[in-house]
Amino acid sequence: MKLGYVVLFVPDVARAVAFYERAFGLTRGFANEKFAQMATGEVALAFGAEDNERSELPAGFEFHANRPEASPAGIQVSFVSDDVEAAFGRAVDAGATPVVAPQRMPWGQVVSRVRDLDGVLVSLVSPPPGR
Protein backbone atom coordinates (compact mmCIF):
# COMPACT_ATOMS: atom_id res chain seq x y z
CA MET A 1 0.00 0.00 0.00
CA LYS A 2 1.16 3.57 -0.62
CA LEU A 3 -0.15 7.03 0.16
CA GLY A 4 -2.09 8.32 -2.85
CA TYR A 5 -3.50 11.71 -1.87
CA VAL A 6 -3.81 14.13 0.98
CA VAL A 7 -7.23 15.78 0.62
CA LEU A 8 -8.24 19.01 2.31
CA PHE A 9 -11.98 19.63 2.50
CA VAL A 10 -12.61 23.27 1.56
CA PRO A 11 -15.65 25.49 1.02
CA ASP A 12 -14.43 26.62 -2.43
CA VAL A 13 -12.17 24.35 -4.48
CA ALA A 14 -11.33 26.95 -7.18
CA ARG A 15 -10.34 29.51 -4.53
CA ALA A 16 -8.11 26.97 -2.73
CA VAL A 17 -6.41 25.92 -5.98
CA ALA A 18 -5.75 29.52 -7.02
CA PHE A 19 -4.32 30.33 -3.58
CA TYR A 20 -1.99 27.29 -3.52
CA GLU A 21 -0.76 28.23 -7.01
CA ARG A 22 0.04 31.80 -5.89
CA ALA A 23 1.27 31.07 -2.38
CA PHE A 24 3.28 27.90 -2.91
CA GLY A 25 3.89 27.74 -6.67
CA LEU A 26 1.99 24.47 -7.11
CA THR A 27 0.62 23.37 -10.47
CA ARG A 28 -2.95 22.15 -10.81
CA GLY A 29 -3.66 18.77 -12.29
CA PHE A 30 -7.17 17.41 -12.64
CA ALA A 31 -9.71 19.98 -11.45
CA ASN A 32 -13.44 20.60 -11.43
CA GLU A 33 -15.75 22.47 -9.05
CA LYS A 34 -15.92 19.59 -6.55
CA PHE A 35 -12.38 18.18 -6.58
CA ALA A 36 -8.90 19.21 -7.69
CA GLN A 37 -5.39 17.80 -7.50
CA MET A 38 -2.15 19.72 -7.28
CA ALA A 39 1.18 18.33 -8.49
CA THR A 40 3.45 18.11 -5.45
CA GLY A 41 5.72 15.20 -6.23
CA GLU A 42 4.91 11.56 -5.59
CA VAL A 43 1.83 12.23 -3.43
CA ALA A 44 -0.78 14.67 -4.71
CA LEU A 45 -2.35 17.36 -2.57
CA ALA A 46 -6.03 17.53 -3.38
CA PHE A 47 -9.04 19.65 -2.44
CA GLY A 48 -12.55 18.31 -2.03
CA ALA A 49 -15.64 20.51 -1.77
CA GLU A 50 -17.00 20.29 1.79
CA ASP A 51 -20.62 19.95 0.65
CA ASN A 52 -19.73 17.11 -1.71
CA GLU A 53 -17.64 15.31 0.92
CA ARG A 54 -20.45 15.60 3.48
CA SER A 55 -22.89 14.04 1.00
CA GLU A 56 -20.61 10.98 0.71
CA LEU A 57 -20.46 10.34 4.47
CA PRO A 58 -23.02 8.45 6.57
CA ALA A 59 -25.87 10.46 8.11
CA GLY A 60 -24.78 12.07 11.38
CA PHE A 61 -21.07 11.78 10.61
CA GLU A 62 -19.44 15.21 10.62
CA PHE A 63 -15.92 16.46 10.17
CA HIS A 64 -14.37 19.60 11.67
CA ALA A 65 -14.26 22.22 8.90
CA ASN A 66 -11.15 24.40 8.83
CA ARG A 67 -11.88 28.09 9.26
CA PRO A 68 -9.41 30.95 9.70
CA GLU A 69 -11.20 32.28 12.80
CA ALA A 70 -11.09 28.89 14.58
CA SER A 71 -8.20 26.84 15.92
CA PRO A 72 -6.61 24.74 13.19
CA ALA A 73 -7.26 21.01 12.96
CA GLY A 74 -4.54 18.77 14.40
CA ILE A 75 -2.81 18.29 11.07
CA GLN A 76 -0.51 20.28 8.82
CA VAL A 77 0.58 20.23 5.21
CA SER A 78 4.35 20.58 4.82
CA PHE A 79 6.28 21.85 1.82
CA VAL A 80 10.06 21.53 1.49
CA SER A 81 11.93 24.51 0.06
CA ASP A 82 15.60 25.36 -0.39
CA ASP A 83 14.70 28.99 0.52
CA VAL A 84 12.21 28.94 3.38
CA GLU A 85 12.46 32.70 3.95
CA ALA A 86 11.43 33.43 0.34
CA ALA A 87 8.70 30.75 0.44
CA PHE A 88 7.32 32.22 3.67
CA GLY A 89 7.29 35.73 2.16
CA ARG A 90 5.56 34.52 -1.00
CA ALA A 91 2.88 32.72 1.03
CA VAL A 92 2.21 35.74 3.24
CA ASP A 93 2.13 38.05 0.19
CA ALA A 94 -0.49 35.72 -1.33
CA GLY A 95 -2.70 36.04 1.75
CA ALA A 96 -1.48 33.34 4.14
CA THR A 97 -1.55 34.24 7.82
CA PRO A 98 1.92 34.08 9.39
CA VAL A 99 2.13 31.82 12.44
CA VAL A 100 5.87 31.18 12.96
CA ALA A 101 8.52 33.12 11.03
CA PRO A 102 11.38 31.07 9.58
CA GLN A 103 13.78 29.91 12.25
CA ARG A 104 16.71 27.51 12.30
CA MET A 105 16.00 24.55 14.57
CA PRO A 106 18.65 22.89 16.78
CA TRP A 107 18.96 20.01 14.28
CA GLY A 108 19.77 22.47 11.45
CA GLN A 109 16.49 22.57 9.53
CA VAL A 110 14.76 25.91 8.87
CA VAL A 111 11.07 25.75 9.79
CA SER A 112 8.16 28.18 9.48
CA ARG A 113 4.38 27.97 9.60
CA VAL A 114 1.46 29.83 8.04
CA ARG A 115 -2.28 29.27 7.79
CA ASP A 116 -3.95 29.15 4.40
CA LEU A 117 -7.12 31.08 3.50
CA ASP A 118 -9.29 28.41 5.14
CA GLY A 119 -7.19 28.16 8.29
CA VAL A 120 -5.23 24.99 7.43
CA LEU A 121 -1.80 24.93 9.06
CA VAL A 122 1.00 24.79 6.47
CA SER A 123 4.67 24.37 7.33
CA LEU A 124 7.47 25.51 5.06
CA VAL A 125 10.72 23.72 5.82
CA SER A 126 14.19 23.30 4.43
CA PRO A 127 15.38 19.83 3.43
CA PRO A 128 16.42 17.77 6.46
CA PRO A 129 20.18 17.88 7.15
CA GLY A 130 22.08 15.24 5.24
CA ARG A 131 19.63 15.05 2.34
Backbone as a chain_set.jsonl record, in Angstrom:
{"seq": "MKLGYVVLFVPDVARAVAFYERAFGLTRGFANEKFAQMATGEVALAFGAEDNERSELPAGFEFHANRPEASPAGIQVSFVSDDVEAAFGRAVDAGATPVVAPQRMPWGQVVSRVRDLDGVLVSLVSPPPGR", "coords": {"N": [[0.836, -1.166, 0.0], [0.411, 2.318, -0.631], [0.664, 5.831, 0.011], [-1.71, 7.828, -1.536], [-3.106, 10.31, -1.913], [-3.395, 13.452, -0.242], [-6.095, 14.969, 1.067], [-7.711, 18.004, 1.396], [-10.607, 19.262, 2.801], [-12.564, 21.805, 1.613], [-14.358, 24.964, 1.478], [-14.495, 26.172, -1.04], [-13.315, 25.029, -3.873], [-12.035, 26.05, -6.245], [-11.054, 28.526, -5.342], [-9.236, 27.66, -3.357], [-7.383, 26.216, -4.936], [-6.386, 28.263, -6.621], [-5.19, 29.904, -4.679], [-3.164, 28.157, -3.603], [-1.609, 27.875, -5.863], [-0.63, 30.525, -6.201], [0.514, 31.083, -3.64], [2.271, 28.944, -3.018], [3.371, 28.053, -5.347], [2.42, 25.786, -6.648], [1.262, 23.45, -9.166], [-1.732, 22.952, -10.881], [-3.483, 19.906, -11.4], [-5.742, 17.55, -12.419], [-8.932, 19.049, -12.274], [-12.084, 20.179, -11.102], [-15.243, 21.656, -10.165], [-15.787, 20.389, -7.767], [-13.615, 18.877, -6.952], [-10.069, 18.813, -6.902], [-6.682, 18.314, -7.936], [-3.311, 18.88, -7.022], [-0.053, 19.096, -8.343], [2.546, 17.809, -6.566], [4.733, 16.275, -6.316], [5.481, 12.91, -5.526], [3.168, 12.24, -4.023], [-0.051, 13.467, -4.322], [-1.501, 16.623, -3.493], [-4.756, 17.36, -2.711], [-7.996, 18.895, -3.136], [-11.196, 18.804, -1.812], [-14.607, 19.573, -2.221], [-16.403, 20.75, 0.53], [-19.244, 20.422, 0.823], [-19.794, 18.392, -1.014], [-18.191, 16.306, 0.001], [-19.414, 15.903, 2.487], [-21.842, 14.861, 1.627], [-21.132, 12.334, 0.88], [-20.65, 10.941, 3.142], [-21.769, 8.929, 5.966], [-25.059, 9.476, 7.396], [-25.225, 11.814, 10.016], [-22.526, 11.732, 10.533], [-19.854, 13.839, 10.94], [-17.326, 16.15, 9.985], [-14.657, 18.245, 11.222], [-14.663, 21.379, 10.042], [-12.171, 23.393, 8.541], [-11.467, 26.707, 9.448], [-10.496, 30.103, 9.221], [-10.903, 31.695, 11.494], [-11.082, 29.969, 13.582], [-9.479, 27.547, 15.767], [-6.805, 25.677, 14.292], [-7.158, 22.45, 12.686], [-5.815, 19.349, 13.954], [-3.539, 18.817, 12.224], [-1.09, 19.221, 9.64], [0.004, 20.553, 6.506], [2.974, 20.08, 4.793], [5.574, 21.706, 3.087], [8.609, 21.406, 1.337], [11.375, 23.464, 0.922], [14.192, 25.02, -0.624], [14.684, 27.606, 0.031], [13.404, 28.836, 2.548], [12.781, 31.29, 3.742], [12.128, 32.966, 1.541], [9.977, 31.472, 0.515], [8.175, 31.626, 2.635], [7.698, 34.416, 2.658], [6.495, 34.707, 0.117], [4.155, 33.181, 0.472], [2.842, 34.624, 2.528], [2.543, 37.087, 1.226], [0.684, 36.28, -0.652], [-1.554, 36.005, 0.847], [-1.605, 34.251, 2.999], [-1.742, 33.612, 6.513], [0.692, 34.578, 8.754], [2.258, 32.427, 11.109], [4.501, 31.241, 12.441], [7.548, 32.67, 12.033], [10.306, 32.045, 9.76], [12.76, 29.982, 11.209], [15.85, 28.694, 12.38], [16.227, 25.435, 13.43], [17.399, 23.443, 16.258], [18.451, 21.073, 15.143], [19.265, 21.856, 12.672], [17.534, 22.297, 10.519], [15.501, 24.66, 8.735], [12.488, 26.083, 9.707], [9.114, 27.087, 9.284], [5.769, 28.408, 9.742], [2.504, 28.868, 8.391], [-0.953, 29.869, 7.982], [-3.417, 28.797, 5.714], [-5.912, 30.249, 3.46], [-8.257, 29.11, 4.396], [-7.661, 28.421, 6.932], [-6.055, 26.201, 7.36], [-3.182, 24.682, 8.682], [0.045, 25.188, 7.506], [3.291, 24.104, 6.948], [6.499, 25.329, 6.119], [9.492, 24.196, 5.174], [13.052, 23.619, 5.269], [15.116, 21.261, 3.434], [15.758, 18.23, 5.234], [18.715, 17.964, 7.28], [21.584, 16.494, 5.764], [20.372, 15.493, 3.529]], "CA": [[0.0, 0.0, 0.0], [1.162, 3.568, -0.621], [-0.154, 7.026, 0.158], [-2.087, 8.315, -2.853], [-3.495, 11.713, -1.87], [-3.805, 14.127, 0.979], [-7.226, 15.78, 0.616], [-8.241, 19.012, 2.311], [-11.983, 19.629, 2.501], [-12.607, 23.266, 1.561], [-15.648, 25.491, 1.023], [-14.425, 26.621, -2.426], [-12.169, 24.346, -4.485], [-11.326, 26.946, -7.176], [-10.339, 29.515, -4.526], [-8.106, 26.975, -2.731], [-6.406, 25.922, -5.981], [-5.747, 29.523, -7.025], [-4.325, 30.327, -3.582], [-1.987, 27.293, -3.521], [-0.763, 28.227, -7.007], [0.041, 31.802, -5.894], [1.266, 31.071, -2.383], [3.279, 27.896, -2.914], [3.893, 27.735, -6.666], [1.989, 24.469, -7.106], [0.616, 23.37, -10.468], [-2.952, 22.146, -10.81], [-3.661, 18.767, -12.286], [-7.174, 17.405, -12.636], [-9.709, 19.983, -11.446], [-13.442, 20.601, -11.426], [-15.745, 22.475, -9.05], [-15.922, 19.586, -6.549], [-12.379, 18.182, -6.585], [-8.9, 19.211, -7.685], [-5.392, 17.801, -7.503], [-2.145, 19.722, -7.276], [1.181, 18.335, -8.49], [3.446, 18.112, -5.45], [5.718, 15.203, -6.229], [4.915, 11.563, -5.592], [1.828, 12.235, -3.43], [-0.783, 14.675, -4.71], [-2.349, 17.362, -2.57], [-6.035, 17.535, -3.384], [-9.038, 19.648, -2.442], [-12.552, 18.311, -2.028], [-15.643, 20.507, -1.769], [-17.003, 20.292, 1.787], [-20.623, 19.953, 0.649], [-19.729, 17.112, -1.708], [-17.638, 15.311, 0.925], [-20.454, 15.596, 3.484], [-22.886, 14.038, 0.996], [-20.614, 10.979, 0.709], [-20.461, 10.339, 4.467], [-23.019, 8.455, 6.568], [-25.865, 10.462, 8.115], [-24.781, 12.069, 11.377], [-21.066, 11.778, 10.608], [-19.443, 15.206, 10.616], [-15.92, 16.463, 10.171], [-14.369, 19.603, 11.674], [-14.256, 22.215, 8.903], [-11.154, 24.396, 8.831], [-11.875, 28.091, 9.261], [-9.405, 30.948, 9.704], [-11.2, 32.285, 12.802], [-11.09, 28.89, 14.58], [-8.197, 26.843, 15.921], [-6.605, 24.737, 13.189], [-7.257, 21.014, 12.961], [-4.545, 18.767, 14.402], [-2.808, 18.289, 11.072], [-0.51, 20.278, 8.819], [0.577, 20.226, 5.207], [4.349, 20.575, 4.815], [6.28, 21.849, 1.815], [10.056, 21.533, 1.488], [11.926, 24.508, 0.055], [15.595, 25.363, -0.391], [14.7, 28.99, 0.517], [12.21, 28.943, 3.383], [12.462, 32.7, 3.947], [11.425, 33.434, 0.34], [8.702, 30.752, 0.445], [7.321, 32.223, 3.669], [7.295, 35.73, 2.159], [5.557, 34.519, -0.997], [2.883, 32.719, 1.026], [2.212, 35.743, 3.24], [2.135, 38.048, 0.193], [-0.486, 35.724, -1.334], [-2.7, 36.035, 1.752], [-1.482, 33.342, 4.138], [-1.554, 34.24, 7.82], [1.925, 34.085, 9.386], [2.134, 31.824, 12.442], [5.869, 31.18, 12.96], [8.519, 33.124, 11.033], [11.377, 31.068, 9.575], [13.775, 29.906, 12.254], [16.708, 27.51, 12.303], [15.999, 24.554, 14.565], [18.653, 22.887, 16.776], [18.964, 20.006, 14.276], [19.769, 22.467, 11.451], [16.489, 22.57, 9.534], [14.759, 25.913, 8.866], [11.067, 25.749, 9.795], [8.16, 28.178, 9.482], [4.375, 27.974, 9.603], [1.458, 29.829, 8.035], [-2.278, 29.269, 7.795], [-3.953, 29.148, 4.404], [-7.121, 31.083, 3.498], [-9.295, 28.41, 5.137], [-7.19, 28.16, 8.288], [-5.227, 24.992, 7.434], [-1.8, 24.934, 9.064], [0.996, 24.787, 6.47], [4.675, 24.367, 7.327], [7.472, 25.514, 5.055], [10.717, 23.717, 5.824], [14.194, 23.296, 4.426], [15.377, 19.825, 3.433], [16.425, 17.769, 6.456], [20.178, 17.878, 7.15], [22.077, 15.244, 5.243], [19.627, 15.047, 2.344]], "C": [[0.889, 1.239, 0.0], [0.177, 4.731, -0.493], [-0.43, 7.602, -1.217], [-2.362, 9.8, -2.9], [-3.564, 12.17, -0.425], [-4.885, 15.088, 0.508], [-7.653, 16.73, 1.724], [-9.662, 19.329, 1.877], [-12.098, 21.142, 2.646], [-13.971, 23.749, 1.102], [-15.655, 25.864, -0.456], [-13.153, 26.06, -3.071], [-11.373, 25.29, -5.382], [-10.505, 27.979, -6.416], [-9.105, 28.886, -3.895], [-7.01, 26.692, -3.757], [-5.66, 27.185, -6.38], [-4.792, 30.02, -5.942], [-3.051, 29.481, -3.523], [-1.058, 27.491, -4.721], [0.043, 29.491, -6.696], [0.994, 31.68, -4.713], [2.439, 30.1, -2.389], [3.838, 27.446, -4.262], [3.504, 26.364, -7.176], [1.301, 24.563, -8.462], [-0.614, 22.475, -10.354], [-2.899, 21.004, -11.813], [-5.136, 18.705, -12.635], [-7.925, 18.371, -11.729], [-11.113, 20.153, -12.01], [-13.974, 21.336, -10.198], [-15.842, 21.72, -7.727], [-14.619, 18.953, -6.063], [-11.251, 18.677, -7.481], [-7.656, 18.601, -7.08], [-4.308, 18.8, -7.872], [-0.929, 18.802, -7.382], [2.146, 18.758, -7.395], [4.572, 17.094, -5.33], [5.011, 13.874, -6.285], [3.488, 11.485, -5.051], [1.147, 13.548, -3.759], [-1.487, 15.302, -3.511], [-3.633, 17.634, -3.326], [-6.981, 18.337, -2.5], [-10.386, 19.05, -2.816], [-13.538, 19.316, -1.478], [-16.328, 19.939, -0.528], [-18.405, 19.726, 1.586], [-20.658, 18.597, -0.05], [-19.23, 16.018, -0.768], [-18.672, 14.931, 1.979], [-21.505, 14.665, 2.897], [-22.435, 12.586, 0.828], [-20.401, 10.246, 2.033], [-21.802, 9.866, 5.027], [-23.744, 9.581, 7.31], [-25.358, 10.581, 9.55], [-23.275, 12.121, 11.552], [-20.62, 13.152, 10.132], [-17.936, 15.352, 10.807], [-15.798, 17.916, 10.611], [-13.878, 20.395, 10.472], [-13.2, 23.22, 9.354], [-11.71, 25.777, 8.529], [-10.795, 28.98, 9.863], [-9.643, 31.534, 11.096], [-11.198, 31.243, 13.929], [-9.675, 28.31, 14.714], [-8.034, 25.855, 14.774], [-6.808, 23.297, 13.653], [-5.873, 20.498, 13.332], [-3.795, 18.078, 13.289], [-2.169, 19.465, 10.35], [-0.053, 19.696, 7.5], [1.969, 20.83, 5.228], [4.934, 20.597, 3.415], [7.758, 22.068, 2.105], [10.558, 22.537, 0.456], [13.401, 24.724, 0.389], [15.739, 26.784, 0.141], [13.421, 29.257, 1.292], [11.811, 30.407, 3.587], [11.679, 33.262, 2.756], [10.057, 32.765, 0.222], [7.702, 31.322, 1.441], [6.805, 33.584, 3.192], [6.281, 35.635, 1.039], [4.187, 34.109, -0.478], [2.135, 33.859, 1.718], [1.732, 36.8, 2.241], [0.871, 37.593, -0.538], [-1.718, 35.675, -0.437], [-2.663, 35.063, 2.904], [-1.272, 34.144, 5.415], [-0.269, 33.702, 8.439], [1.648, 33.544, 10.783], [3.496, 31.799, 13.126], [6.802, 31.588, 11.824], [9.621, 32.078, 10.897], [12.418, 31.146, 10.692], [14.567, 28.614, 12.101], [16.525, 26.711, 13.592], [17.33, 23.957, 15.026], [19.26, 21.794, 15.893], [19.38, 20.523, 12.898], [18.741, 22.796, 10.392], [15.851, 23.926, 9.807], [13.276, 25.577, 8.752], [10.26, 27.024, 9.956], [6.759, 27.617, 9.321], [3.487, 29.161, 9.257], [0.125, 29.098, 8.084], [-2.798, 29.723, 6.445], [-5.259, 29.93, 4.552], [-8.259, 30.444, 4.285], [-8.875, 28.045, 6.549], [-6.366, 26.9, 8.452], [-3.794, 25.4, 7.768], [-0.867, 24.356, 7.999], [2.392, 25.107, 6.968], [5.521, 24.464, 6.063], [8.815, 25.211, 5.689], [11.832, 23.509, 4.799], [14.364, 21.78, 4.41], [16.058, 19.414, 4.748], [17.935, 17.706, 6.234], [20.577, 16.5, 6.638], [21.33, 14.729, 4.02], [19.821, 15.986, 1.205]], "O": [[1.986, 1.223, 0.558], [-0.995, 4.613, -0.851], [0.499, 7.842, -1.988], [-1.911, 10.487, -3.816], [-3.764, 11.371, 0.491], [-4.631, 15.931, -0.353], [-7.921, 16.309, 2.849], [-9.899, 19.633, 0.708], [-11.762, 21.693, 3.694], [-14.678, 23.02, 0.406], [-16.719, 25.875, -1.075], [-12.054, 26.563, -2.836], [-10.146, 25.328, -5.288], [-9.376, 28.278, -6.805], [-8.037, 29.498, -3.889], [-5.831, 26.906, -3.475], [-4.432, 27.179, -6.469], [-3.703, 30.505, -6.251], [-1.958, 30.036, -3.403], [0.152, 27.295, -4.603], [1.256, 29.523, -6.904], [2.141, 32.122, -4.78], [3.492, 30.398, -1.824], [4.687, 26.556, -4.314], [4.18, 25.82, -8.049], [0.819, 25.626, -8.854], [-0.546, 21.377, -9.8], [-2.351, 21.124, -12.908], [-5.714, 19.691, -13.093], [-7.596, 18.501, -10.55], [-11.308, 20.257, -13.221], [-13.208, 21.609, -9.274], [-15.967, 22.342, -6.673], [-14.519, 18.541, -4.907], [-11.453, 18.929, -8.669], [-7.575, 18.393, -5.87], [-4.383, 19.474, -8.899], [-0.79, 17.851, -6.613], [2.521, 19.927, -7.305], [5.285, 17.073, -4.327], [4.035, 13.722, -7.02], [2.677, 10.725, -5.582], [1.697, 14.62, -3.508], [-1.999, 14.605, -2.635], [-3.596, 18.092, -4.469], [-6.793, 18.442, -1.288], [-10.674, 18.82, -3.991], [-13.337, 19.856, -0.391], [-16.779, 18.793, -0.528], [-18.723, 18.663, 2.119], [-21.476, 17.745, 0.296], [-19.787, 14.92, -0.744], [-18.794, 13.757, 2.328], [-22.006, 13.779, 3.589], [-23.271, 11.699, 0.651], [-20.019, 9.076, 2.048], [-22.854, 10.35, 4.609], [-23.114, 10.522, 7.793], [-25.096, 9.577, 10.213], [-22.792, 12.515, 12.613], [-20.978, 13.576, 9.032], [-17.355, 14.735, 11.7], [-16.708, 18.718, 10.404], [-12.802, 20.119, 9.94], [-13.321, 23.823, 10.42], [-12.341, 25.996, 7.494], [-10.235, 28.648, 10.907], [-8.684, 31.839, 11.806], [-11.302, 31.602, 15.102], [-8.803, 28.556, 13.88], [-9.014, 25.258, 14.327], [-6.655, 22.97, 14.83], [-4.869, 21.151, 13.047], [-3.456, 16.899, 13.39], [-2.662, 20.59, 10.443], [0.238, 18.505, 7.392], [2.135, 21.978, 5.639], [4.808, 19.635, 2.657], [8.117, 22.823, 3.009], [10.212, 22.468, -0.723], [13.805, 24.622, 1.548], [16.8, 27.142, 0.653], [12.47, 29.833, 0.762], [10.622, 30.725, 3.603], [10.679, 33.955, 2.943], [9.078, 33.423, -0.133], [6.522, 31.481, 1.126], [5.614, 33.872, 3.308], [5.312, 36.393, 1.009], [3.169, 34.628, -0.935], [0.934, 34.034, 1.513], [0.639, 37.345, 2.392], [0.08, 38.421, -0.99], [-2.808, 35.343, -0.902], [-3.588, 35.037, 3.716], [-0.691, 35.229, 5.389], [-0.144, 32.492, 8.633], [0.889, 34.141, 11.547], [3.639, 32.275, 14.253], [6.844, 30.936, 10.781], [9.849, 31.302, 11.825], [12.887, 32.223, 11.061], [14.018, 27.573, 11.739], [16.652, 27.244, 14.694], [18.296, 23.961, 14.263], [20.478, 21.613, 15.902], [19.8, 19.74, 12.045], [19.054, 23.515, 9.444], [15.676, 24.311, 10.964], [12.855, 24.88, 7.828], [10.665, 27.936, 10.676], [6.574, 26.503, 8.831], [3.673, 30.278, 9.74], [0.075, 27.874, 8.211], [-2.644, 30.885, 6.069], [-5.663, 30.238, 5.673], [-9.134, 31.149, 4.789], [-9.644, 27.429, 7.286], [-6.005, 26.551, 9.576], [-3.263, 26.354, 7.199], [-0.974, 23.184, 7.636], [2.667, 26.239, 7.367], [5.28, 23.77, 5.075], [9.233, 25.888, 6.629], [11.578, 23.257, 3.621], [13.822, 21.086, 5.271], [16.847, 20.179, 5.303], [18.387, 17.425, 5.124], [19.997, 15.482, 7.017], [21.626, 13.64, 3.527], [19.27, 15.77, 0.126]]}, "num_chains": 1, "name": "protein.A"}
